[in-house]
Amino acid sequence: MKIIDKYILKRYLVTFSVMLIMFIPIGITIDVSEKVNKMIEKKIPLTDILVYYGDFTVYFANLLFPIFLFLSIIWFTSKLANNTEIIAILSSGISFARFLRPFIYGAVIVSIFALLMGFFLIPQASKGFNDFRYQNLKGNSQTRETSDILDKLKRR
């Protein structure tokens, strides 16, 4: 792997990581603002909330992984073009196919990472995330309405 490959690959993976690190706290903040009243009302223990947000972070990152990937490629490539680095690389005699090689390496690295997360981490996080939401956040209002409807049907 040549210096230019390492440079492009490093900049791409750093851009992708920064995108993840920037957007996940925004999603957590929005989720907290939506659910904080229910959590206080139901007096959910802090440890359960922290586990929920650990699972939520993994779930949310997996959910938005493709868009983060797309945005980081566009951001990174436009940054290279803005600094006229692409012109310099192609003018130095490197073919366009050779220029794309680090992008392919990056795609393989990110794909393997996503695949491993999808096999091992995401199923547990999704189960914990959905169980918490069902048990602590959705329970009473829906079951109360359902039991009222069932009581009305039984009276007939």
C-alpha positions as CSV (number, residue, x, y, z in Angstrom):
1,M,0.0,0.0,0.0
2,K,1.5,3.3,-1.0
3,I,1.5,6.6,0.9
4,I,-1.4,8.0,-1.2
5,D,-3.5,5.0,-0.4
6,K,-2.8,5.3,3.3
7,Y,-3.6,9.0,3.2
8,I,-6.9,8.6,1.4
9,L,-8.0,5.6,3.5
10,K,-7.1,7.3,6.7
11,R,-9.0,10.5,5.8
12,Y,-12.0,8.5,4.7
13,L,-12.2,6.4,7.8
14,V,-11.6,9.4,10.1
15,T,-14.4,11.3,8.2
16,F,-16.8,8.3,8.7
17,S,-15.9,8.0,12.4
18,V,-16.4,11.7,13.0
19,M,-19.8,11.6,11.3
20,L,-20.9,8.7,13.6
21,I,-19.5,10.5,16.7
22,M,-21.3,13.8,15.7
23,F,-24.7,12.4,14.9
24,I,-25.2,9.7,17.5
25,P,-25.3,12.2,20.5
26,I,-27.9,14.3,18.6
27,G,-30.1,11.2,18.3
28,I,-29.7,10.4,21.9
29,T,-30.5,14.0,22.9
30,I,-33.7,13.9,20.9
31,D,-34.7,10.5,22.3
32,V,-34.1,11.7,25.9
33,S,-36.2,14.8,25.3
34,E,-39.1,12.7,24.0
35,K,-39.0,10.1,26.8
36,V,-37.8,11.8,29.9
37,N,-41.3,12.5,31.2
38,K,-42.4,8.9,30.9
39,M,-39.2,7.7,32.5
40,I,-39.6,10.0,35.5
41,E,-43.3,9.3,35.8
42,K,-42.7,5.5,35.9
43,K,-39.6,5.9,38.1
44,I,-37.4,3.7,36.0
45,P,-34.0,3.0,37.7
46,L,-31.0,4.8,36.3
47,T,-29.1,1.6,35.5
48,D,-32.0,0.4,33.3
49,I,-32.0,3.8,31.5
50,L,-28.2,3.6,30.9
51,V,-28.5,0.1,29.5
52,Y,-31.3,1.3,27.3
53,Y,-29.2,4.1,25.9
54,G,-26.3,1.8,25.4
55,D,-28.5,-0.4,23.3
56,F,-30.1,2.7,21.6
57,T,-26.7,3.9,20.6
58,V,-25.9,0.7,18.8
59,Y,-29.4,0.4,17.3
60,F,-29.3,4.0,16.1
61,A,-25.8,3.7,14.6
62,N,-26.8,0.6,12.7
63,L,-30.0,2.3,11.5
64,L,-28.2,5.3,10.1
65,F,-25.0,3.5,9.1
66,P,-25.7,3.6,5.3
67,I,-26.5,7.3,5.3
68,F,-23.4,8.1,7.4
69,L,-21.4,6.1,4.9
70,F,-22.9,8.0,1.9
71,L,-22.4,11.4,3.6
72,S,-18.9,10.7,4.6
73,I,-17.9,9.7,1.0
74,I,-19.5,12.8,-0.4
75,W,-18.0,15.0,2.3
76,F,-14.5,13.5,2.0
77,T,-14.4,13.5,-1.8
78,S,-15.7,17.1,-2.0
79,K,-13.0,18.1,0.5
80,L,-10.3,16.5,-1.7
81,A,-11.7,18.2,-4.8
82,N,-11.9,21.6,-3.0
83,N,-8.3,21.3,-2.1
84,T,-7.5,20.3,-5.7
85,E,-5.9,17.1,-4.4
86,I,-7.8,15.0,-6.9
87,I,-6.4,17.1,-9.8
88,A,-2.9,16.7,-8.5
89,I,-3.3,12.9,-8.1
90,L,-4.7,12.4,-11.5
91,S,-2.2,14.8,-13.1
92,S,0.7,12.9,-11.6
93,G,-0.1,10.0,-13.8
94,I,-2.2,7.8,-11.5
95,S,-5.1,6.3,-13.3
96,F,-8.6,6.9,-12.1
97,A,-9.0,3.1,-11.3
98,R,-5.8,3.3,-9.2
99,F,-7.1,6.4,-7.5
100,L,-10.3,4.5,-6.5
101,R,-8.4,1.6,-4.9
102,P,-8.3,3.1,-1.3
103,F,-12.0,3.8,-1.6
104,I,-12.6,0.1,-2.2
105,Y,-10.3,-0.8,0.7
106,G,-12.4,1.5,2.9
107,A,-15.6,0.0,1.6
108,V,-14.3,-3.5,2.5
109,I,-13.2,-2.4,6.0
110,V,-16.6,-0.7,6.7
111,S,-18.5,-3.7,5.2
112,I,-16.7,-6.2,7.4
113,F,-17.3,-4.0,10.4
114,A,-21.0,-3.7,9.6
115,L,-21.3,-7.4,9.0
116,L,-19.7,-8.3,12.3
117,M,-21.9,-5.8,14.1
118,G,-24.9,-7.2,12.4
119,F,-24.1,-10.8,13.4
120,F,-23.0,-10.2,17.0
121,L,-23.9,-6.8,18.4
122,I,-27.0,-5.6,16.7
123,P,-29.4,-8.5,17.6
124,Q,-28.7,-8.2,21.3
125,A,-28.9,-4.4,21.2
126,S,-32.2,-4.5,19.3
127,K,-33.7,-7.0,21.7
128,G,-32.7,-4.9,24.7
129,F,-33.9,-1.7,23.0
130,N,-37.3,-3.1,22.0
131,D,-37.8,-4.9,25.3
132,F,-37.2,-1.7,27.3
133,R,-39.6,0.3,25.1
134,Y,-42.3,-2.3,25.3
135,Q,-42.0,-2.9,29.1
136,N,-41.4,0.6,30.3
137,L,-42.6,3.1,27.8
138,K,-45.5,1.6,25.9
139,G,-47.2,-0.5,28.5
140,N,-50.0,1.2,30.5
141,S,-51.8,3.4,28.0
142,Q,-52.2,0.8,25.4
143,T,-53.1,-2.0,27.7
144,R,-55.7,0.2,29.5
145,E,-57.3,1.1,26.1
146,T,-57.3,-2.6,25.1
147,S,-58.8,-3.7,28.4
148,D,-61.5,-1.1,28.1
149,I,-62.4,-2.3,24.6
150,L,-62.5,-5.9,25.8
151,D,-64.7,-5.0,28.8
152,K,-67.2,-3.2,26.5
153,L,-67.2,-6.3,24.1
154,K,-67.9,-8.7,27.1
155,R,-70.8,-6.6,28.3
156,R,-72.6,-6.9,25.0
